[in-house]
Amino acid sequence: MKHYKLYILIFLLITTVSNAQTVFSCKIDGDEFVAKNFDATQIKMLNTDYIQIKIENDGKLLFLYLKMEKLKGELPVKLEYSEPKENQIPDVELVWAPNPDEPQWNSIEGKAEITSFNNETKTISGTFEFVVEKMEYGTKKKKPRLDVEDGVFKNIIYKLEEGTH
C-alpha cells in the first residue's frame, strides 16, 4: 500500500511540473513576437548580477535584463528602466535586434513586474513593456521608436554563467 501511495505522489509531481509551461511573448510595434528558442542565464555586468533572457524567432533577437539584487523581498517586484549613469546599469533593460546587419534598438523607457522568483529552483515569471529607439550614430534626424507591449514571461528557468558558481 505504501508503494502505491508513493507512485501516485510521483505521478502527481510529474504532472504538476509538466503543466508548468514556459512562455515568453510580447507585441513589438503591434506584431506578436513569441519565443521559438530562448536561453536564460545569470550573468555579471559591472560586478552586478543580472538575469539575461535571450529570445530568438526567425533570426530576430530580443534581450531582457533583470537586476538580481532588486528581486529580493516581497512579490510582486516592480523594476523601472532609468538612463544608464557612469558605472551603473539600469534595474531592467530591453534590447531588440531584428536584423543583425542593422543597429539594435535600445530601451529609452520601460518597466517590468516580477510576479514569481525562486533563486533555488532558478525560475522567474513576470510582465514587461518598453519603448525602444534605434541606435543610429552620427545623424541629426529623429531616431525611429517602437513600442514593446503586453510582454509576458512565465516559468523561465535560468542557469548560471560559466565561472559564476
N, CA, C and O of each residue as an XYZ file, in Angstrom:
660
protein
N       0.822     -1.196      0.000
C       0.000      0.000      0.000
C       0.872      1.269      0.000
O       0.550      2.257     -0.660
N       1.982      1.220      0.754
C       2.862      2.384      0.821
C       3.451      2.694     -0.551
O       3.562      3.860     -0.933
N       3.832      1.641     -1.302
C       4.396      1.850     -2.632
C       3.367      2.468     -3.571
O       3.701      3.315     -4.400
N       2.134      2.046     -3.437
C       1.056      2.569     -4.266
C       0.902      4.081     -4.046
O       0.752      4.830     -5.012
N       0.938      4.531     -2.800
C       0.826      5.962     -2.479
C       2.031      6.726     -3.020
O       1.896      7.848     -3.508
N       3.207      6.112     -2.931
C       4.414      6.748     -3.445
C       4.319      6.952     -4.956
O       4.690      8.011     -5.462
N       3.822      5.939     -5.684
C       3.668      6.062     -7.140
C       2.668      7.160     -7.501
O       2.882      7.900     -8.462
N       1.600      7.269     -6.755
C       0.609      8.326     -7.000
C       1.233      9.696     -6.752
O       1.033     10.628     -7.530
N       1.987      9.809     -5.670
C       2.647     11.076     -5.353
C       3.632     11.469     -6.458
O       3.677     12.631     -6.861
N       4.415     10.514     -6.945
C       5.373     10.790     -8.030
C       4.624     11.201     -9.296
O       5.027     12.149     -9.970
N       3.558     10.509     -9.619
C       2.762     10.850    -10.804
C       2.218     12.279    -10.703
O       2.298     13.042    -11.665
N       1.669     12.639     -9.544
C       1.129     13.985     -9.360
C       2.220     15.041     -9.464
O       1.996     16.109    -10.033
N       3.389     14.756     -8.926
C       4.507     15.698     -9.003
C       4.944     15.904    -10.454
O       5.157     17.039    -10.881
N       5.080     14.819    -11.210
C       5.469     14.920    -12.621
C       4.413     15.675    -13.415
O       4.753     16.501    -14.261
N       3.146     15.406    -13.157
C       2.058     16.100    -13.855
C       2.081     17.588    -13.546
O       1.891     18.407    -14.444
N       2.312     17.948    -12.286
C       2.356     19.356    -11.896
C       3.523     20.064    -12.572
O       3.361     21.165    -13.097
N       4.694     19.440    -12.561
C       5.882     20.057    -13.164
C       5.691     20.196    -14.669
O       6.039     21.233    -15.234
N       5.149     19.182    -15.330
C       4.984     19.261    -16.777
C       3.924     20.283    -17.173
O       3.944     20.782    -18.298
N       2.993     20.604    -16.262
C       1.983     21.616    -16.543
C       2.513     23.033    -16.364
O       1.849     23.991    -16.759
N       3.698     23.184    -15.775
C       4.307     24.492    -15.577
C       4.934     24.929    -16.899
O       6.151     24.859    -17.072
N       4.108     25.372    -17.808
C       4.532     25.703    -19.169
C       5.381     26.971    -19.186
O       5.071     27.951    -18.509
N       6.459     26.933    -19.974
C       7.311     28.094    -20.159
C       6.745     28.938    -21.298
O       6.424     28.426    -22.370
N       6.631     30.247    -21.040
C       6.049     31.166    -22.019
C       6.920     32.419    -22.089
O       7.409     32.892    -21.063
N       7.113     32.953    -23.285
C       7.701     34.279    -23.467
C       7.090     34.865    -24.727
O       7.259     34.326    -25.821
N       6.373     35.979    -24.565
C       5.768     36.637    -25.724
C       5.597     38.124    -25.448
O       5.601     38.565    -24.299
N       5.448     38.887    -26.528
C       5.164     40.317    -26.440
C       4.685     40.786    -27.814
O       4.695     40.023    -28.780
N       4.268     42.043    -27.887
C       3.948     42.683    -29.158
C       5.002     43.751    -29.405
O       5.270     44.589    -28.543
N       5.595     43.712    -30.589
C       6.588     44.710    -30.971
C       6.003     45.497    -32.129
O       5.803     44.969    -33.222
N       5.733     46.762    -31.872
C       5.080     47.631    -32.855
C       3.773     47.010    -33.336
O       3.414     47.122    -34.508
N       3.057     46.345    -32.405
C       1.760     45.749    -32.700
C       1.800     44.331    -33.224
O       0.758     43.681    -33.310
N       2.994     43.824    -33.583
C       3.124     42.464    -34.108
C       3.521     41.493    -32.999
O       4.393     41.793    -32.184
N       2.874     40.325    -32.976
C       3.160     39.306    -31.966
C       4.565     38.756    -32.157
O       4.959     38.415    -33.273
N       5.320     38.671    -31.065
C       6.659     38.078    -31.062
C       6.673     37.018    -29.978
O       6.576     37.329    -28.791
N       6.794     35.757    -30.394
C       6.764     34.627    -29.465
C       8.081     33.883    -29.586
O       8.605     33.705    -30.686
N       8.609     33.454    -28.463
C       9.895     32.752    -28.460
C       9.795     31.414    -29.169
O       8.932     30.594    -28.857
N      10.689     31.202    -30.127
C      10.871     29.863    -30.685
C      12.000     29.181    -29.920
O      11.931     27.989    -29.622
N      13.030     29.946    -29.608
C      14.156     29.467    -28.802
C      14.473     30.536    -27.766
O      14.364     31.731    -28.038
N      14.865     30.096    -26.583
C      15.307     31.069    -25.597
C      16.391     30.472    -24.727
O      16.529     29.255    -24.609
N      17.151     31.359    -24.125
C      18.216     30.978    -23.228
C      18.216     32.004    -22.109
O      18.242     33.206    -22.372
N      18.187     31.555    -20.883
C      18.204     32.465    -19.742
C      19.407     32.126    -18.873
O      19.625     30.970    -18.509
N      20.185     33.158    -18.549
C      21.436     32.963    -17.827
C      21.623     34.072    -16.805
O      21.323     35.236    -17.071
N      22.124     33.695    -15.626
C      22.540     34.690    -14.644
C      23.948     35.122    -15.044
O      24.876     34.313    -15.062
N      24.095     36.418    -15.366
C      25.383     36.948    -15.829
C      25.842     38.072    -14.912
O      25.074     38.562    -14.084
N      27.083     38.472    -15.062
C      27.633     39.580    -14.286
C      28.043     40.688    -15.245
O      28.797     40.453    -16.189
N      27.537     41.915    -14.996
C      27.931     43.098    -15.763
C      28.306     44.185    -14.760
O      27.521     44.508    -13.868
N      29.496     44.744    -14.904
C      29.991     45.762    -13.979
C      29.819     45.325    -12.530
O      29.351     46.097    -11.694
N      30.199     44.087    -12.236
C      30.130     43.494    -10.898
C      28.712     43.418    -10.326
O      28.532     43.362     -9.110
N      27.731     43.416    -11.187
C      26.336     43.303    -10.777
C      25.720     42.094    -11.470
O      25.916     41.887    -12.667
N      24.969     41.292    -10.702
C      24.326     40.111    -11.258
C      22.996     40.465    -11.914
O      22.185     41.206    -11.360
N      22.796     39.914    -13.112
C      21.567     40.093    -13.883
C      21.081     38.733    -14.369
O      21.871     37.804    -14.537
N      19.788     38.627    -14.591
C      19.253     37.524    -15.360
C      19.064     38.067    -16.764
O      18.331     39.033    -16.976
N      19.730     37.438    -17.720
C      19.596     37.800    -19.130
C      18.728     36.741    -19.799
O      19.081     35.563    -19.828
N      17.587     37.173    -20.337
C      16.725     36.273    -21.089
C      16.891     36.634    -22.560
O      16.557     37.741    -22.982
N      17.411     35.687    -23.330
C      17.659     35.899    -24.759
C      16.621     35.099    -25.542
O      16.516     33.882    -25.388
N      15.858     35.792    -26.380
C      14.777     35.188    -27.147
C      15.126     35.257    -28.622
O      15.650     36.266    -29.093
N      14.836     34.185    -29.356
C      15.084     34.157    -30.799
C      13.847     33.647    -31.514
O      13.193     32.703    -31.070
N      13.540     34.295    -32.636
C      12.463     33.847    -33.513
C      12.813     34.302    -34.925
O      12.832     35.499    -35.209
N      13.090     33.344    -35.809
C      13.415     33.622    -37.213
C      14.552     34.635    -37.375
O      14.469     35.534    -38.212
N      15.608     34.490    -36.578
C      16.771     35.365    -36.683
C      16.636     36.690    -35.948
O      17.609     37.436    -35.846
N      15.461     36.993    -35.440
C      15.243     38.214    -34.664
C      15.520     37.909    -33.196
O      15.070     36.894    -32.664
N      16.272     38.806    -32.545
C      16.661     38.593    -31.155
C      16.087     39.664    -30.244
O      15.977     40.830    -30.622
N      15.727     39.253    -29.046
C      15.285     40.174    -28.009
C      16.004     39.767    -26.731
O      16.063     38.583    -26.400
N      16.551     40.746    -26.012
C      17.239     40.509    -24.747
C      16.518     41.282    -23.657
O      16.239     42.470    -23.817
N      16.217     40.620    -22.555
C      15.631     41.262    -21.378
C      16.598     41.053    -20.226
O      16.979     39.922    -19.924
N      17.000     42.157    -19.576
C      17.945     42.117    -18.463
C      17.226     42.540    -17.186
O      16.564     43.577    -17.150
N      17.363     41.722    -16.134
C      16.714     41.973    -14.849
C      17.769     41.951    -13.748
O      18.461     40.947    -13.581
N      17.906     43.048    -12.991
C      18.917     43.145    -11.941
C      18.520     42.255    -10.763
O      17.448     42.428    -10.183
N      19.388     41.301    -10.413
C      19.088     40.299     -9.383
C      18.893     40.906     -7.998
O      17.999     40.477     -7.269
N      19.701     41.889     -7.616
C      19.590     42.433     -6.255
C      18.223     43.062     -6.003
O      17.809     43.192     -4.851
N      17.523     43.450     -7.056
C      16.189     44.044     -6.920
C      15.104     42.982     -6.758
O      13.955     43.316     -6.469
N      15.455     41.700     -6.942
C      14.458     40.637     -6.909
C      14.262     40.053     -5.521
O      13.550     39.062     -5.358
N      14.883     40.654     -4.528
C      14.711     40.199     -3.148
C      13.520     40.913     -2.534
O      13.186     42.037     -2.911
N      12.899     40.256     -1.599
C      11.784     40.889     -0.899
C      10.447     40.358     -1.370
O      10.349     39.330     -2.040
N       9.434     41.094     -0.994
C       8.060     40.674     -1.253
C       7.673     40.882     -2.719
O       8.011     41.898     -3.328
N       6.961     39.903     -3.269
C       6.489     39.976     -4.646
C       5.103     40.584     -4.690
O       4.360     40.443     -3.718
N       4.716     41.248     -5.756
C       5.492     41.493     -6.966
C       6.550     42.583     -6.762
O       6.410     43.456     -5.905
N       7.605     42.508     -7.567
C       8.680     43.498     -7.554
C       8.587     44.285     -8.846
O       8.536     43.706     -9.931
N       8.566     45.610     -8.732
C       8.496     46.479     -9.910
C       9.885     47.038    -10.200
O      10.534     47.616     -9.328
N      10.324     46.853    -11.440
C      11.616     47.362    -11.900
C      11.361     48.432    -12.949
O      10.577     48.223    -13.875
N      12.015     49.571    -12.812
C      11.859     50.683    -13.757
C      13.164     50.904    -14.501
O      14.243     50.868    -13.908
N      13.058     51.134    -15.807
C      14.230     51.498    -16.595
C      14.611     52.929    -16.250
O      13.745     53.792    -16.099
N      15.910     53.176    -16.127
C      16.419     54.536    -15.970
C      17.645     54.678    -16.855
O      18.345     53.704    -17.130
N      17.892     55.888    -17.292
C      19.033     56.161    -18.162
C      20.319     55.714    -17.467
O      20.546     56.070    -16.310
N      21.176     54.929    -18.164
C      22.426     54.472    -17.541
C      23.306     55.654    -17.138
O      23.413     56.652    -17.851
N      23.931     55.505    -15.972
C      24.882     56.516    -15.492
C      26.260     55.861    -15.438
O      26.385     54.652    -15.636
N      27.276     56.645    -15.175
C      28.636     56.125    -15.138
C      28.734     54.935    -14.188
O      28.377     55.032    -13.014
N      29.221     53.818    -14.708
C      29.398     52.575    -13.951
C      28.121     52.041    -13.319
O      28.190     51.287    -12.348
N      26.959     52.412    -13.843
C      25.686     51.881    -13.361
C      24.852     51.434    -14.544
O      24.783     52.110    -15.570
N      24.230     50.300    -14.382
C      23.359     49.760    -15.409
C      21.938     49.805    -14.849
O      21.753     49.618    -13.647
N      20.937     50.046    -15.686
C      19.553     50.123    -15.181
C      19.106     48.831    -14.487
O      19.705     47.773    -14.682
N      18.050     48.929    -13.676
C      17.481     47.768    -12.988
C      16.868     46.778    -13.967
O      16.837     45.574    -13.712
N      16.380     47.298    -15.094
C      15.766     46.463    -16.126
C      16.028     47.126    -17.469
O      16.015     48.351    -17.579
N      16.263     46.315    -18.479
C      16.528     46.868    -19.809
C      16.131     45.847    -20.866
O      16.195     44.639    -20.642
N      15.719     46.360    -22.025
C      15.353     45.516    -23.151
C      16.122     45.971    -24.383
O      16.241     47.169    -24.641
N      16.643     45.012    -25.142
C      17.340     45.290    -26.393
C      16.665     44.463    -27.477
O      16.439     43.266    -27.299
N      16.340     45.101    -28.608
C      15.671     44.455    -29.735
C      16.628     44.486    -30.920
O      17.102     45.554    -31.307
N      16.912     43.325    -31.496
C      17.829     43.218    -32.637
C      17.154     42.399    -33.739
O      17.408     41.200    -33.861
N      16.294     43.040    -34.544
C      15.559     42.293    -35.561
C      16.379     41.927    -36.791
O      15.996     41.040    -37.554
N      17.515     42.616    -36.987
C      18.330     42.371    -38.170
C      19.801     42.514    -37.781
O      20.219     43.593    -37.361
N      20.599     41.439    -37.912
C      22.000     41.513    -37.487
C      22.841     42.484    -38.308
O      23.938     42.851    -37.887
N      22.347     42.907    -39.474
C      23.103     43.830    -40.323
C      22.784     45.294    -40.038
O      23.358     46.182    -40.669
N      21.880     45.560    -39.101
C      21.487     46.932    -38.763
C      21.691     47.186    -37.279
O      21.810     46.245    -36.495
N      21.732     48.470    -36.888
C      21.880     48.772    -35.456
C      20.713     48.209    -34.640
O      19.594     48.073    -35.135
N      21.004     47.887    -33.381
C      19.975     47.374    -32.474
C      19.107     48.511    -31.947
O      19.435     49.686    -32.107
N      18.007     48.145    -31.322
C      17.089     49.078    -30.686
C      17.283     48.952    -29.177
O      17.235     47.846    -28.638
N      17.503     50.081    -28.488
C      17.747     50.069    -27.046
C      16.617     50.763    -26.294
O      15.921     51.619    -26.840
N      16.450     50.380    -25.041
C      15.421     50.974    -24.178
C      15.641     52.464    -24.002
O      16.771     52.927    -23.849
N      14.534     53.213    -24.025
C      14.575     54.614    -23.620
C      13.583     54.849    -22.481
O      13.672     55.848    -21.767
N      12.634     53.917    -22.317
C      11.754     53.903    -21.154
C      11.144     52.523    -21.054
O      11.085     51.786    -22.038
N      10.689     52.175    -19.858
C      10.063     50.874    -19.706
C      10.065     50.383    -18.284
O      10.609     51.015    -17.379
N       9.430     49.218    -18.109
C       9.327     48.634    -16.779
C       9.023     47.149    -16.897
O       8.569     46.661    -17.932
N       9.287     46.451    -15.804
C       8.940     45.037    -15.681
C       8.390     44.823    -14.284
O       8.765     45.517    -13.339
N       7.503     43.862    -14.168
C       6.981     43.474    -12.861
C       7.245     41.979    -12.703
O       6.778     41.166    -13.501
N       7.994     41.634    -11.669
C       8.319     40.237    -11.393
C       7.235     39.693    -10.469
O       7.053     40.174     -9.350
N       6.523     38.687    -10.953
C       5.401     38.125    -10.188
C       5.780     36.839     -9.462
O       5.107     36.432     -8.515
N       6.867     36.196     -9.913
C       7.332     34.966     -9.283
C       8.838     34.870     -9.481
O       9.343     35.067    -10.586
N       9.555     34.562     -8.391
C      11.008     34.418     -8.471
C      11.448     33.421     -7.416
O      11.096     33.547     -6.243
N      12.229     32.418     -7.841
C      12.762     31.436     -6.909
C      14.222     31.195     -7.263
O      14.531     30.569     -8.277
N      15.111     31.696     -6.425
C      16.547     31.584     -6.686
C      17.049     30.152     -6.488
O      18.088     29.783     -7.035
N      16.323     29.345     -5.714
C      16.733     27.948     -5.514
C      16.425     27.094     -6.739
O      17.269     26.312     -7.177
N      15.225     27.237     -7.292
C      14.855     26.460     -8.487
C      15.232     27.188     -9.770
O      15.065     26.652    -10.865
N      15.741     28.413     -9.634
C      16.180     29.232    -10.778
C      15.041     29.475    -11.766
O      15.210     29.293    -12.972
N      13.878     29.886    -11.250
C      12.731     30.205    -12.112
C      12.268     31.633    -11.861
O      12.396     32.165    -10.759
N      11.721     32.241    -12.924
C      11.250     33.614    -12.835
C      10.076     33.812    -13.794
O      10.042     33.236    -14.881
N       9.114     34.638    -13.371
C       7.952     34.976    -14.194
C       7.644     36.454    -14.002
O       7.978     37.035    -12.969
N       7.001     37.065    -15.006
C       6.624     38.459    -14.874
C       6.045     39.031    -16.152
O       5.723     38.306    -17.094
N       5.920     40.359    -16.160
C       5.398     41.095    -17.310
C       6.335     42.271    -17.594
O       7.139     42.655    -16.745
N       6.218     42.840    -18.811
C       7.069     43.983    -19.150
C       6.460     44.790    -20.283
O       5.617     44.309    -21.041
N       6.921     46.053    -20.375
C       6.615     46.935    -21.505
C       7.728     47.971    -21.608
O       8.239     48.455    -20.599
N       8.093     48.301    -22.841
C       9.203     49.214    -23.097
C       8.924     50.061    -24.332
O       8.072     49.731    -25.157
N       9.659     51.153    -24.437
C       9.791     51.899    -25.676
C      11.266     51.787    -26.032
O      12.135     52.064    -25.205
N      11.548     51.374    -27.284
C      12.931     51.226    -27.733
C      13.186     52.184    -28.894
O      12.282     52.530    -29.656
N      14.434     52.594    -28.999
C      14.843     53.543    -30.030
C      16.010     52.931    -30.801
O      16.915     52.338    -30.214
N      15.977     53.084    -32.122
C      17.042     52.531    -32.962
C      18.314     53.340    -32.779
O      18.299     54.570    -32.835
N      19.412     52.637    -32.560
C      20.696     53.294    -32.360
C      21.273     53.685    -33.707
O      21.703     52.823    -34.473
N      21.287     54.962    -34.000
C      21.880     55.469    -35.234
C      22.855     56.566    -34.848
O      22.474     57.600    -34.299
N      24.117     56.317    -35.146
C      25.170     57.250    -34.756
C      25.472     58.221    -35.883
O      25.386     57.875    -37.061
N      25.829     59.450    -35.503
C      26.254     60.443    -36.473
C      25.129     61.014    -37.319
O      25.377     61.493    -38.425
N      23.901     60.975    -36.826
C      22.789     61.534    -37.589
C      22.020     62.515    -36.717
O      21.910     62.328    -35.505
N      21.498     63.541    -37.331
C      20.723     64.544    -36.600
C      19.216     64.292    -36.738
O      18.412     64.918    -36.047
N      18.843     63.375    -37.633
C      17.416     63.116    -37.820
C      16.832     62.386    -36.616
O      17.550     61.750    -35.843
N      15.530     62.493    -36.477
C      14.841     61.853    -35.357
C      14.983     60.339    -35.475
O      14.797     59.772    -36.551
N      15.315     59.687    -34.355
C      15.525     58.245    -34.354
C      14.181     57.521    -34.290
O      13.281     57.942    -33.564
N      14.047     56.431    -35.048
C      12.801     55.659    -35.003
C      12.595     55.020    -33.628
O      13.553     54.640    -32.955
N      11.320     54.911    -33.226
C      10.947     54.303    -31.946
C       9.901     53.228    -32.174
O       9.115     53.291    -33.119
N       9.908     52.232    -31.283
C       8.912     51.160    -31.308
C       8.394     50.915    -29.897
O       9.117     51.093    -28.916
N       7.140     50.506    -29.810
C       6.560     50.095    -28.530
C       6.656     48.588    -28.407
O       6.326     47.856    -29.341
N       7.110     48.128    -27.250
C       7.115     46.702    -26.908
C       6.099     46.572    -25.784
O       6.323     47.047    -24.671
N       4.972     45.917    -26.091
C       3.839     45.885    -25.159
C       3.395     44.457    -24.867
O       3.791     43.511    -25.548
N       2.569     44.329    -23.843
C       1.951     43.049    -23.470
C       2.986     41.938    -23.292
O       2.726     40.782    -23.629
N       4.152     42.288    -22.766
C       5.207     41.299    -22.553
C       4.905     40.398    -21.370
O       4.526     40.867    -20.297
N       5.077     39.107    -21.576
C       4.836     38.110    -20.534
C       5.951     37.070    -20.598
O       6.293     36.583    -21.676
N       6.512     36.733    -19.441
C       7.411     35.584    -19.354
C       6.984     34.779    -18.136
O       6.720     35.327    -17.065
N       6.923     33.465    -18.327
C       6.367     32.602    -17.288
C       7.207     31.333    -17.188
O       7.494     30.675    -18.188
N       7.591     31.010    -15.960
C       8.346     29.790    -15.662
C       9.638     29.681    -16.464
O      10.001     28.601    -16.931
N      10.326     30.806    -16.618
C      11.615     30.810    -17.300
C      12.661     30.242    -16.328
O      12.801     30.730    -15.207
N      13.376     29.229    -16.758
C      14.428     28.621    -15.944
C      15.763     29.186    -16.420
O      16.098     29.093    -17.601
N      16.527     29.774    -15.492
C      17.821     30.339    -15.865
C      18.940     29.504    -15.266
O      18.766     28.820    -14.257
N      20.094     29.581    -15.916
C      21.264     28.869    -15.452
C      22.331     29.888    -15.054
O      22.201     31.081    -15.328
N      23.376     29.403    -14.410
C      24.477     30.275    -14.032
C      25.487     30.359    -15.158
O      25.806     29.358    -15.800
N      25.987     31.564    -15.391
C      27.023     31.769    -16.393
C      28.273     31.004    -15.973
O      28.575     30.907    -14.784
N      28.993     30.464    -16.941
C      30.239     29.744    -16.643
C      31.152     30.609    -15.784
O      31.346     31.788    -16.078
N      31.702     30.043    -14.747
C      32.645     30.755    -13.884
C      31.994     31.561    -12.769
O      32.708     32.215    -12.010
N      30.650     31.544    -12.634
C      29.993     32.313    -11.567
C      29.490     31.425    -10.441
O      28.727     31.894     -9.596
N      29.884     30.172    -10.401
C      29.379     29.250     -9.377
C      30.030     29.523     -8.050
O      29.731     28.847     -7.065
